[in-house]
Amino acid sequence: MPTKRITELPAILRRDVESHKGTFGRGLVLGGSTGMAGAAAMCADAALRSGAGLITIGAPQSVVPVLAAKTTCPTTHPFAETDAGSFAAHALLEAAAVLPAFTAVAIGPGVGRHPSTCWFVLNVIARLEVPAVIDADGLNNLATDLSVLQRRSAPLILTPHPGEMARLAGISPTDVQAGRIRVAEAFAAAHRVVVVLKGHATVVTDGERTYVNTTGNPGMATGGAGDVLTGVILGLLCQRFEPFAAAQLGVYLHGLAGDFAAQAKGEAGMIATDILDALPAAFKRHAGN
């Protein structure tokens, strides 16, 4: 059955005067490893810039001091680590203890591909009970055992670039690019997930509904831009947008922020933190205030 093409964007709800930080959800970013702390930091900051009330970065214990120096508003939680400075397999016990406290989770920014970390990521996904967005090495680890998607119960948003989509779908990046909408829709329908296939005209689909994004520019082809997008979607999930709406609006606003950054910096000179810094203006524009 053909999917329904969606063009109308979700609205940003106005905040009640009696709101408090708990009203807007508590998000957990599981990310970071030695040399990759910045990915988790940008994701967390983007979630807060997108309206989440509270964000915690869960990271390998040796990475936490780096994160504490890089960020101010998120809190941190140390997890057991491998000798390589990534999540250890037995960190799953710690994750199981803290996950119930969160409204939504992001998994993957800077997490790495150590075998113990891969086992940790797969088993966290299998045990999730709240919506989650999975990106970067979270996707690469997931590609080693897609059966996790059939065992899990939580709503999932996957945000692959074409190379990651190719690994997930078992085809070539060329084949992905030749049929972007078809590939994304088929994978989303088969695995009951929302797919955000990044790139020019990013595709968002749950296998029944499909949105093709109209914002963004080539200047966003820079390291860390995807981590910012993951944070935006996490922030919207924290505010209890349903997964397709969170992905759709997140992609649109991330692209709009990228357009604002390009206007200010030029496409060649912009970096991921420029997109992060432009998020408030993008949200303000869409909210009409």
C-alpha positions as CSV (number, residue, x, y, z in Angstrom):
1,M,0.0,0.0,0.0
2,P,1.4,3.4,-0.9
3,T,2.5,5.7,2.0
4,K,0.7,8.9,2.7
5,R,2.9,11.9,1.8
6,I,3.0,14.4,4.6
7,T,3.6,18.1,4.1
8,E,2.1,19.8,7.1
9,L,4.5,20.3,10.0
10,P,3.6,19.8,13.7
11,A,3.1,23.0,15.7
12,I,5.3,24.0,18.7
13,L,3.0,24.2,21.6
14,R,3.0,27.3,23.8
15,R,4.2,26.8,27.3
16,D,1.8,27.1,30.2
17,V,2.8,29.7,32.8
18,E,2.7,27.0,35.5
19,S,5.2,24.9,33.7
20,H,8.4,23.6,35.4
21,K,11.4,21.7,34.0
22,G,9.8,18.4,34.7
23,T,6.9,19.4,32.4
24,F,9.2,19.1,29.4
25,G,10.7,15.8,30.1
26,R,14.0,14.3,31.1
27,G,16.3,12.9,28.4
28,L,19.3,10.6,28.5
29,V,22.1,10.7,26.0
30,L,24.1,7.5,26.0
31,G,27.2,8.4,24.1
32,G,30.8,9.4,24.1
33,S,34.1,7.5,24.2
34,T,37.8,8.4,24.3
35,G,38.3,11.1,21.7
36,M,34.6,11.4,20.9
37,A,33.2,13.4,23.8
38,G,32.1,16.3,21.6
39,A,29.4,14.2,19.8
40,A,27.6,13.5,23.1
41,A,28.0,17.1,24.3
42,M,26.5,18.6,21.1
43,C,23.7,16.1,21.2
44,A,22.8,17.0,24.8
45,D,23.1,20.8,24.2
46,A,20.8,20.5,21.1
47,A,18.2,18.6,23.1
48,L,18.1,21.4,25.7
49,R,18.0,24.1,22.9
50,S,15.0,22.2,21.5
51,G,13.0,22.4,24.7
52,A,13.8,19.4,26.9
53,G,13.5,20.2,30.6
54,L,16.5,18.1,31.8
55,I,19.2,16.2,30.0
56,T,21.8,13.8,31.4
57,I,24.8,12.5,29.5
58,G,25.6,8.9,30.3
59,A,29.2,8.3,29.3
60,P,32.2,6.0,30.1
61,Q,33.6,7.1,33.4
62,S,36.9,8.5,32.0
63,V,35.0,10.7,29.5
64,V,32.7,12.3,32.1
65,P,35.3,14.9,33.3
66,V,35.8,16.0,29.6
67,L,32.0,16.4,29.2
68,A,31.8,18.3,32.5
69,A,34.3,20.8,31.1
70,K,32.6,21.1,27.7
71,T,29.0,21.5,28.9
72,T,27.2,23.5,31.6
73,C,23.5,22.7,31.5
74,P,23.4,18.9,31.1
75,T,24.2,16.7,34.0
76,T,26.5,13.6,33.7
77,H,26.4,10.0,34.8
78,P,29.5,7.8,34.7
79,F,29.3,4.2,33.4
80,A,31.7,1.3,33.5
81,E,34.1,1.4,30.6
82,T,36.4,-0.8,28.5
83,D,40.2,-0.3,28.3
84,A,39.5,1.7,25.1
85,G,37.4,4.2,27.0
86,S,34.0,3.1,25.7
87,F,30.9,1.5,27.4
88,A,31.7,-1.9,28.9
89,A,29.2,-4.7,28.5
90,H,28.6,-4.8,32.3
91,A,27.5,-1.2,32.1
92,L,24.1,-2.6,31.1
93,L,23.4,-3.2,34.8
94,E,23.8,0.5,35.5
95,A,21.8,1.4,32.5
96,A,18.9,-0.8,33.6
97,A,18.9,0.9,37.0
98,V,18.7,4.5,35.6
99,L,16.6,4.1,32.4
100,P,13.2,4.2,34.2
101,A,13.9,7.8,35.3
102,F,13.9,9.1,31.7
103,T,11.2,10.2,29.3
104,A,13.3,9.5,26.1
105,V,16.8,8.3,25.2
106,A,19.4,9.0,22.5
107,I,21.9,6.3,21.8
108,G,25.0,6.5,19.6
109,P,26.8,9.9,19.3
110,G,30.5,9.1,19.8
111,V,29.8,5.7,21.3
112,G,32.3,3.7,19.2
113,R,32.3,0.1,18.0
114,H,34.2,-1.9,20.6
115,P,32.7,-5.4,20.9
116,S,31.7,-4.9,24.5
117,T,30.1,-1.6,23.5
118,C,28.2,-3.2,20.7
119,W,26.8,-5.8,23.1
120,F,25.9,-3.0,25.5
121,V,24.1,-1.0,22.8
122,L,22.1,-3.9,21.5
123,N,20.9,-5.0,24.9
124,V,20.0,-1.4,25.9
125,I,17.8,-1.2,22.8
126,A,16.2,-4.5,23.6
127,R,15.3,-3.3,27.1
128,L,14.1,0.2,26.3
129,E,10.6,1.1,27.5
130,V,10.6,4.7,26.4
131,P,11.0,6.3,22.9
132,A,14.6,6.5,21.6
133,V,16.5,7.9,18.7
134,I,19.5,5.9,17.5
135,D,22.3,7.5,15.5
136,A,26.0,7.1,14.4
137,D,27.7,4.1,15.9
138,G,24.5,3.2,17.6
139,L,23.3,2.3,14.1
140,N,26.5,0.6,13.1
141,N,26.3,-1.6,16.2
142,L,22.6,-2.3,15.5
143,A,23.4,-3.4,12.0
144,T,25.3,-6.4,13.5
145,D,22.0,-7.9,14.9
146,L,18.8,-6.5,13.5
147,S,16.8,-9.1,15.4
148,V,16.9,-6.7,18.3
149,L,14.3,-4.6,16.5
150,Q,11.9,-7.5,16.6
151,R,12.5,-8.1,20.3
152,R,12.2,-4.5,21.5
153,S,9.0,-2.9,22.6
154,A,9.9,0.8,22.6
155,P,9.2,3.2,19.7
156,L,12.5,3.8,17.8
157,I,13.7,6.5,15.4
158,L,16.8,5.6,13.3
159,T,18.7,8.4,11.7
160,P,21.1,6.9,9.2
161,H,23.2,8.6,6.5
162,P,23.3,6.7,3.2
163,G,26.3,4.6,4.3
164,E,24.6,3.6,7.5
165,M,21.3,2.9,5.7
166,A,23.2,0.6,3.4
167,R,24.7,-1.4,6.3
168,L,21.2,-1.7,7.9
169,A,19.5,-2.7,4.7
170,G,22.3,-5.0,3.4
171,I,22.6,-3.1,0.1
172,S,25.1,-0.7,-1.4
173,P,25.1,3.1,-0.7
174,T,24.6,3.5,-4.5
175,D,21.4,1.5,-4.3
176,V,20.3,3.5,-1.3
177,Q,20.7,6.8,-3.2
178,A,19.0,5.4,-6.3
179,G,15.8,4.7,-4.3
180,R,16.0,6.8,-1.2
181,I,12.2,7.0,-0.5
182,R,11.6,3.3,-1.4
183,V,14.5,2.0,0.7
184,A,13.6,4.0,3.7
185,E,9.9,3.1,3.5
186,A,10.6,-0.6,3.1
187,F,13.0,-0.7,6.1
188,A,10.6,1.3,8.3
189,A,7.7,-0.9,7.5
190,A,9.6,-4.2,7.9
191,H,11.0,-3.2,11.3
192,R,8.3,-1.0,12.8
193,V,10.6,2.0,13.2
194,V,10.8,5.6,12.0
195,V,13.6,6.1,9.5
196,V,15.3,9.4,9.0
197,L,17.4,8.9,5.9
198,K,19.7,11.9,5.9
199,G,21.0,13.8,3.0
200,H,19.6,16.3,0.4
201,A,15.8,16.1,0.8
202,T,16.0,14.0,4.0
203,V,13.3,11.3,4.1
204,V,11.3,10.7,7.2
205,T,9.0,7.7,7.2
206,D,7.3,5.2,9.4
207,G,6.3,3.0,6.5
208,E,2.8,4.5,6.4
209,R,3.6,8.2,6.3
210,T,6.5,9.9,4.5
211,Y,7.8,13.4,4.7
212,V,10.5,14.8,2.4
213,N,12.3,17.7,4.0
214,T,12.8,21.1,2.2
215,T,15.2,22.9,4.5
216,G,19.0,22.6,4.8
217,N,22.1,23.2,2.6
218,P,25.4,21.7,1.7
219,G,27.2,23.6,4.5
220,M,25.6,21.1,6.8
221,A,27.9,18.4,5.5
222,T,30.2,18.8,8.4
223,G,31.2,16.6,11.3
224,G,28.8,16.8,14.2
225,A,25.8,18.0,12.3
226,G,24.1,14.6,12.8
227,D,24.7,14.7,16.5
228,V,22.9,18.0,16.7
229,L,20.0,16.5,14.8
230,T,19.8,13.6,17.2
231,G,19.6,16.1,20.1
232,V,16.8,18.0,18.4
233,I,14.8,14.9,18.0
234,L,15.5,13.8,21.6
235,G,14.4,17.2,22.8
236,L,11.1,16.8,21.0
237,L,10.6,13.3,22.2
238,C,11.1,14.6,25.8
239,Q,8.2,17.0,25.2
240,R,6.1,13.9,24.2
241,F,5.8,14.5,20.5
242,E,4.9,11.2,18.9
243,P,8.0,9.6,17.1
244,F,7.1,10.5,13.5
245,A,6.2,14.0,14.4
246,A,9.4,14.4,16.5
247,A,11.5,13.2,13.6
248,Q,9.7,15.3,11.0
249,L,9.8,18.5,13.0
250,G,13.3,17.8,14.2
251,V,14.6,17.4,10.6
252,Y,12.8,20.6,9.4
253,L,14.1,22.7,12.3
254,H,17.6,21.3,12.1
255,G,17.7,22.2,8.4
256,L,16.2,25.7,9.1
257,A,18.9,26.3,11.7
258,G,21.5,25.2,9.1
259,D,20.1,27.7,6.7
260,F,20.4,30.5,9.3
261,A,23.9,29.4,10.0
262,A,24.8,29.4,6.3
263,Q,23.4,32.9,6.0
264,A,25.6,34.1,8.8
265,K,28.8,32.1,8.2
266,G,28.7,30.9,4.6
267,E,28.3,27.3,3.6
268,A,32.1,26.6,3.5
269,G,32.8,28.1,6.9
270,M,30.0,26.8,9.1
271,I,30.5,24.0,11.6
272,A,28.1,21.9,13.7
273,T,28.0,24.3,16.6
274,D,26.8,27.0,14.3
275,I,23.8,24.9,13.6
276,L,23.4,24.4,17.4
277,D,23.6,28.1,18.1
278,A,21.0,28.8,15.4
279,L,18.4,26.4,16.8
280,P,16.6,29.0,19.0
281,A,16.0,31.2,16.0
282,A,14.7,28.3,14.0
283,F,12.3,27.3,16.8
284,K,11.2,31.0,17.2
285,R,10.5,31.3,13.4
286,H,8.4,28.1,13.3
287,A,6.5,29.1,16.5
288,G,5.8,32.5,15.0
289,N,7.0,34.5,18.0
